[in-house]
Amino acid sequence: MKRLQQHVARKKRARWETAVTWFRLRYHEAAGPAKSLRLLSSAQACGRVAVCYQPGIVGGLYVGVPAAYAALLSQMAADFNFSLSEQAPEAAAAGEPLSPAARLPWERPFVAHIVDGCLFVSGEAGGSAFPAPDGAPAVDWSLPEPPPLGVGLVGAWPQTPPPPELHANPAAPERWLLGWSQAGELLAAPGCVNLYGTTAAEWLVPQLTQTIAAGHAGLVILDGVGDLAPQLKRKTAVTRLLGRSMEGLNYVDVDGATLIDGFDPLAAVPGETEEGRRARRTTWFRLMGVHKTGLALLTQAPLTDLAGLQKWLAAPAQQRQGVAAGVLEAALARLTADRQIRQWLEWPADRFAGLPQGALIFTCRGQEWARQQLLVAAFLAACAVPGVRMVLHGLPWGEGKLERELELEGKRGRQGEGERGGRRERCWSVMGRCWRGVCRR
């Protein structure tokens, strides 16, 4: 009987979670969001609210409510002065038993359900996958005050000293320089750093100038706005590297006033196998929206530049394929409709040959579809180079297609590795270390 009850509870939990919308929660004062969650968890509202906390150097607090109540929670955020951004936690404990508790354990990661004022938390003995109060009295739980890093709307510095993890080996290439603390210590963060807001370039310019001065090897900067790369080019740390051979810095400005230098989005990159190059080409055309019949024909094409691919498609053998050849030709025609883009692609220069010993700055204002595809191609090529560090500024994330493709590539790359990659958050700029097609966090 107990096993049957557990099975039924897991089924109910799974059904409930499929209709849940997750938000990342940030706040100034804890009273407002705590009151909102209590009101939503009441039987007169949605009756159940999920809370997930993931501590770290910069922690994350996530709230899940049924999709029908997402608008009400957003209105509460405006009324009670806290922030919500739609985002699911990276690894919530799906189906883990939840036990009655009197408080939320902020000292460790957890998933909790608040049901009509009662609290049920993961990581405790016993419990049920889908608990119910059964007449138990409400619990006076609370959110942390002041909020920890990643949960507060305003950084705790300079009142709170930076975490010790930001002090260790600040000059190591796998860490991103953040600036100086109030005590004059250089701070750096490991993994992936996400920046929010449309003025990210103002912070990135001095940060990346320091990073390039400390060591430029393996650094790839992709600027999809056009407000970052031109400022970097005027910095002494960058200009001294321009024009060098393999260990210098390659600067590519698709929208610049200088002569067109050319760009081959399908060129082989250092360390890439033939199989990997074919897979990258297929991924690029898939992200352009090419139908699977066209992708199947693409796997038969020789490894060449875009002009060579167009000639191959024009051959009678491929023309007899009908729709398959047509969808590929339509994608290439749309890509080269812009005269400037067409001129860049007619000169198939390899922009990644200097990696990972050197560095690359690639800027292309992604305001139109064709330019967005160049940015995606540059990004996929950089992902294929081992040991590359990437700065992604204003990339065309679109409706999440690029993110979903990266997640699929990451899953394929992680098979047998025993290591988990992270999901990129929706943000304006990302700084991360490329590994198997994803930016590690």
C-alpha positions in Angstrom: 0.0 0.0 0.0 2.8 2.4 0.9 4.5 1.8 -2.5 1.2 2.5 -4.3 0.8 5.7 -2.4 4.4 6.8 -3.3 3.7 5.9 -6.9 0.5 8.0 -7.0 2.3 10.9 -5.3 5.1 10.9 -7.9 2.5 10.9 -10.7 0.7 13.8 -9.1 4.0 15.7 -8.7 5.0 15.0 -12.3 1.7 16.3 -13.6 1.9 19.4 -11.4 5.4 20.2 -12.5 4.6 20.0 -16.2 2.3 23.1 -15.7 4.7 25.1 -13.5 6.5 28.2 -14.7 9.8 29.0 -12.9 11.1 32.4 -12.1 14.4 33.5 -10.6 13.6 35.7 -7.6 15.7 38.7 -6.4 14.6 41.3 -3.8 15.7 44.2 -1.7 13.7 43.2 1.4 12.4 39.7 2.2 9.0 40.8 3.6 7.4 41.5 0.2 8.3 38.2 -1.7 7.6 36.1 1.4 4.1 37.6 1.8 3.4 37.0 -1.9 4.4 33.4 -1.7 2.3 32.8 1.4 -0.7 34.4 -0.4 -0.2 32.3 -3.5 0.2 29.1 -1.5 -3.2 29.5 0.2 -6.1 27.3 -0.8 -7.9 30.4 -2.2 -5.1 30.9 -4.7 -3.0 28.2 -6.5 -2.6 26.2 -3.2 1.0 25.1 -3.9 4.2 27.0 -4.6 7.7 25.5 -5.3 10.9 27.1 -4.1 14.4 26.0 -5.2 17.6 27.4 -3.7 21.1 26.8 -5.3 23.9 28.3 -3.2 27.3 29.2 -4.6 29.6 32.1 -5.2 26.6 33.7 -6.7 23.5 31.8 -5.5 20.1 31.5 -7.1 16.6 31.5 -5.7 13.9 30.2 -7.9 10.1 30.1 -7.5 7.7 27.9 -9.4 4.0 28.5 -9.7 1.3 27.1 -12.0 1.3 28.9 -15.4 -2.2 30.3 -14.8 -0.8 32.2 -11.8 2.4 33.5 -13.4 0.7 36.8 -14.3 -0.5 37.3 -10.7 3.0 36.6 -9.3 4.4 39.2 -11.8 1.8 41.7 -10.5 2.8 41.0 -6.9 6.4 41.6 -7.9 5.5 45.1 -9.1 3.4 45.7 -6.0 5.9 44.4 -3.4 9.1 45.7 -5.1 11.0 42.5 -6.0 12.3 41.2 -9.3 11.3 38.1 -11.4 13.0 36.7 -14.5 11.5 33.7 -16.2 14.2 31.0 -15.7 14.2 27.4 -14.5 16.8 26.1 -12.0 19.6 24.1 -13.6 19.0 20.9 -11.6 15.9 20.8 -9.4 15.4 17.7 -7.4 12.5 16.3 -9.6 10.4 13.8 -7.6 12.6 13.9 -4.5 10.5 13.3 -1.3 9.6 16.4 0.6 9.2 16.3 4.4 7.5 18.7 6.8 9.8 21.4 8.1 9.7 24.4 10.3 12.2 26.5 8.3 14.0 26.7 5.0 17.6 25.3 5.2 19.5 28.2 3.6 22.8 26.5 4.5 22.4 23.9 1.7 20.7 23.5 -1.7 17.0 22.4 -1.4 13.7 22.1 -3.2 10.6 23.0 -1.1 6.8 23.1 -1.5 4.7 25.7 0.3 1.2 24.3 0.6 -1.5 26.4 2.2 1.1 27.9 4.6 2.8 24.5 5.4 6.4 23.8 4.5 7.8 20.7 3.0 11.6 20.4 2.2 13.8 18.0 0.3 16.8 16.3 1.9 15.1 15.2 5.1 14.1 11.7 6.2 10.8 10.3 5.0 8.3 12.5 3.2 6.2 12.3 0.1 6.8 13.4 -3.5 3.5 15.4 -3.4 2.8 16.2 0.3 -0.4 17.7 1.7 -0.9 19.5 5.0 -3.6 17.2 6.3 -4.8 19.7 8.8 -1.3 20.7 10.1 -0.9 24.3 11.2 0.9 26.9 9.0 4.6 27.5 9.6 6.2 30.9 10.1 9.1 30.5 7.5 11.1 33.3 6.2 13.5 34.4 3.4 17.1 35.4 4.2 17.6 39.0 5.2 19.8 40.6 3.9 19.7 38.5 0.7 22.9 36.6 -0.2 24.8 37.3 -3.4 22.7 36.4 -6.4 19.4 36.8 -4.5 19.7 40.5 -3.7 18.7 43.2 -6.3 21.7 45.3 -5.2 25.2 43.9 -4.7 26.3 43.5 -1.0 29.6 45.2 -1.7 31.4 47.2 -0.3 29.6 46.5 2.9 30.2 42.7 2.6 33.7 41.5 1.7 33.8 39.5 -1.5 33.7 35.7 -1.1 37.2 34.1 -0.8 36.6 32.1 -4.1 37.0 35.4 -6.0 40.5 36.0 -4.6 42.3 32.8 -5.5 44.7 32.9 -8.5 43.1 36.0 -10.2 45.5 35.9 -13.1 44.8 32.2 -14.1 43.5 32.1 -17.7 40.4 30.1 -16.7 39.2 32.9 -14.5 37.6 36.2 -15.6 39.0 39.4 -14.1 36.2 41.4 -12.4 38.0 44.5 -11.1 39.4 45.6 -7.7 37.9 45.3 -4.3 37.7 48.1 -1.8 40.8 46.7 -0.2 42.7 47.0 -3.5 42.7 43.2 -4.3 42.2 42.0 -7.8 39.1 39.8 -8.1 38.4 37.1 -10.6 35.6 34.6 -11.2 35.8 31.0 -12.5 33.5 29.5 -15.0 30.8 31.5 -16.7 29.9 35.1 -16.0 26.5 36.5 -17.1 25.9 40.2 -17.6 22.5 41.8 -17.6 21.4 45.1 -19.1 22.0 47.0 -22.3 25.1 48.9 -21.0 27.2 45.7 -20.7 29.8 47.1 -23.1 30.7 49.9 -20.7 31.8 47.3 -18.1 33.3 44.8 -20.7 35.7 47.3 -22.3 38.0 47.8 -19.2 37.5 44.3 -18.0 38.6 42.8 -21.4 41.4 45.2 -21.7 42.9 43.9 -18.5 42.2 40.3 -19.6 44.0 40.8 -22.9 46.9 42.4 -21.2 47.2 39.5 -18.7 47.1 36.9 -21.5 45.2 36.9 -24.8 45.9 33.3 -25.9 42.7 31.4 -26.8 40.4 34.5 -26.3 37.4 34.9 -28.8 35.2 38.0 -28.5 32.0 37.9 -30.6 30.3 41.3 -30.7 26.8 41.2 -32.2 26.0 44.9 -31.4 29.1 46.7 -32.6 29.6 48.8 -29.5 32.3 46.7 -27.9 34.9 45.7 -30.5 35.6 49.3 -31.9 36.3 50.5 -28.3 38.7 47.6 -27.7 40.5 48.2 -30.9 41.6 51.6 -29.7 43.2 50.2 -26.5 47.0 49.8 -26.4 46.7 46.2 -25.1 44.9 45.3 -28.4 46.7 47.5 -30.9 50.1 46.0 -30.0 48.8 42.6 -31.0 47.3 43.5 -34.3 49.3 42.5 -37.4 51.2 39.8 -35.6 51.4 36.3 -37.1 49.9 33.3 -35.5 50.2 34.4 -31.9 48.7 37.8 -32.4 45.1 39.1 -32.5 42.9 38.8 -35.6 40.3 41.6 -35.8 37.3 41.1 -38.1 34.7 43.9 -38.6 32.0 42.9 -41.0 30.4 46.3 -40.9 33.6 48.4 -40.8 34.5 51.0 -43.4 37.8 49.2 -44.3 38.2 46.9 -47.3 36.3 43.6 -47.2 38.7 40.9 -46.0 36.5 37.8 -46.4 35.2 35.2 -44.1 34.7 31.4 -44.6 32.1 30.2 -42.1 32.7 26.6 -43.1 36.5 26.6 -42.9 38.2 23.9 -40.8 39.4 25.2 -37.4 42.4 24.0 -35.5 41.9 20.7 -33.7 38.7 19.9 -35.6 38.1 16.5 -37.2 36.4 16.0 -40.5 33.4 14.5 -38.7 33.2 17.4 -36.4 33.4 19.9 -39.3 30.5 18.1 -41.1 28.5 18.2 -37.9 29.2 21.9 -37.4 28.0 22.6 -41.0 24.8 20.6 -40.4 24.2 22.5 -37.1 24.6 25.8 -38.8 22.1 25.0 -41.6 19.7 23.5 -39.1 19.8 26.8 -37.1 19.1 28.6 -40.3 15.8 26.7 -40.5 16.7 24.3 -43.3 14.3 21.3 -43.5 15.5 17.8 -42.6 15.4 16.7 -46.2 17.9 19.4 -47.1 20.1 18.5 -44.1 20.1 14.9 -45.3 21.4 16.0 -48.7 24.0 18.2 -47.0 25.6 15.2 -45.4 26.6 14.0 -48.9 28.2 17.3 -49.9 32.0 17.7 -50.0 33.7 19.8 -47.3 34.2 23.1 -49.1 33.4 26.8 -48.8 30.0 28.3 -49.6 30.9 28.9 -53.2 31.9 25.3 -53.7 28.7 24.2 -52.0 26.6 26.3 -54.4 28.4 24.7 -57.4 27.9 21.3 -56.0 24.1 22.0 -55.5 23.9 23.3 -59.1 25.2 20.0 -60.5 22.5 17.8 -62.3 22.9 15.0 -59.8 21.8 17.3 -57.0 19.2 19.1 -59.0 17.4 15.8 -59.4 16.9 15.7 -55.7 14.2 18.4 -56.1 13.0 19.8 -52.8 16.2 18.8 -50.8 18.4 20.8 -53.1 15.9 23.6 -53.3 15.7 24.3 -49.5 19.5 24.4 -49.3 19.7 26.8 -52.3 17.0 29.0 -50.8 18.9 29.3 -47.5 22.1 30.2 -49.4 20.3 32.7 -51.6 18.8 34.4 -48.5 22.2 34.4 -46.8 23.9 36.1 -49.8 21.1 38.5 -50.8 22.9 41.4 -49.0 25.7 42.7 -51.3 28.1 43.4 -48.5 27.6 39.9 -46.9 27.9 38.3 -50.3 31.3 40.1 -50.9 32.6 38.9 -47.5 31.6 35.3 -48.3 33.1 35.4 -51.8 36.6 35.7 -50.3 36.8 32.6 -48.1 39.4 33.7 -45.6 40.0 31.5 -42.5 39.7 33.7 -39.4 40.3 31.0 -36.9 43.8 29.7 -38.0 45.6 31.7 -35.2 43.6 29.9 -32.4 44.2 28.9 -29.7 47.7 30.5 -29.6 46.3 33.8 -30.7 43.0 35.7 -30.2 40.1 36.8 -32.3 37.7 39.7 -32.2 34.8 39.3 -34.5 32.1 42.0 -34.7 29.0 42.1 -36.9 25.9 44.0 -36.0 23.2 41.3 -35.9 20.3 43.5 -36.9 19.4 41.5 -39.9 19.0 37.7 -40.5 22.1 37.2 -42.7 24.3 39.0 -40.3 22.9 36.9 -37.4 23.9 33.8 -39.3 27.5 35.0 -39.6 27.6 35.5 -35.8 26.2 32.0 -35.3 28.7 30.5 -37.7 31.6 32.3 -35.9 30.3 31.0 -32.6 30.0 27.4 -33.8 33.5 27.6 -35.2 34.9 29.0 -32.0 33.2 26.2 -30.1 35.1 23.6 -32.1 38.5 25.0 -31.1 39.8 23.2 -28.0 40.7 25.4 -25.0 39.0 28.6 -26.2 37.7 31.3 -23.9 34.7 33.2 -25.3 33.0 36.5 -24.7 29.5 36.5 -26.3 28.0 40.0 -26.5 24.6 40.5 -28.1 24.3 37.2 -29.9 21.0 36.4 -31.6 19.6 34.0 -29.0 16.2 34.5 -30.7 13.5 32.3 -29.3 15.9 29.9 -27.6 16.8 27.9 -30.7 20.5 28.5 -30.3 20.3 27.7 -26.6 18.4 24.4 -27.3 20.9 23.4 -30.0 23.8 24.1 -27.6 22.1 21.9 -24.9 21.8 19.1 -27.4 25.4 19.5 -28.5 26.5 19.5 -24.8 24.5 16.3 -24.1 26.2 14.6 -27.1 29.6 15.8 -26.0 29.1 14.8 -22.3 28.2 11.2 -23.0 30.6 9.0 -21.1 32.4 12.0 -19.5 30.7 12.0 -16.1 30.6 15.8 -16.1 27.7 18.2 -16.3 27.6 21.3 -18.3 25.5 24.3 -17.5 22.6 26.0 -19.2 23.2 29.5 -20.4 20.9 32.1 -18.8 19.0 34.6 -20.8 21.3 37.6 -20.5 23.0 40.3 -22.6 26.5 39.0 -22.5 28.3 35.8 -21.5 31.9 35.1 -20.6 32.8 31.5 -20.4 35.2 28.7 -21.3 34.2 26.6 -24.3 34.0 22.9 -23.7 32.4 20.4 -26.0 30.2 22.9 -27.7 28.9 24.6 -24.5 30.1 27.4 -22.2 30.8 25.8 -18.8 29.4 27.5 -15.8 
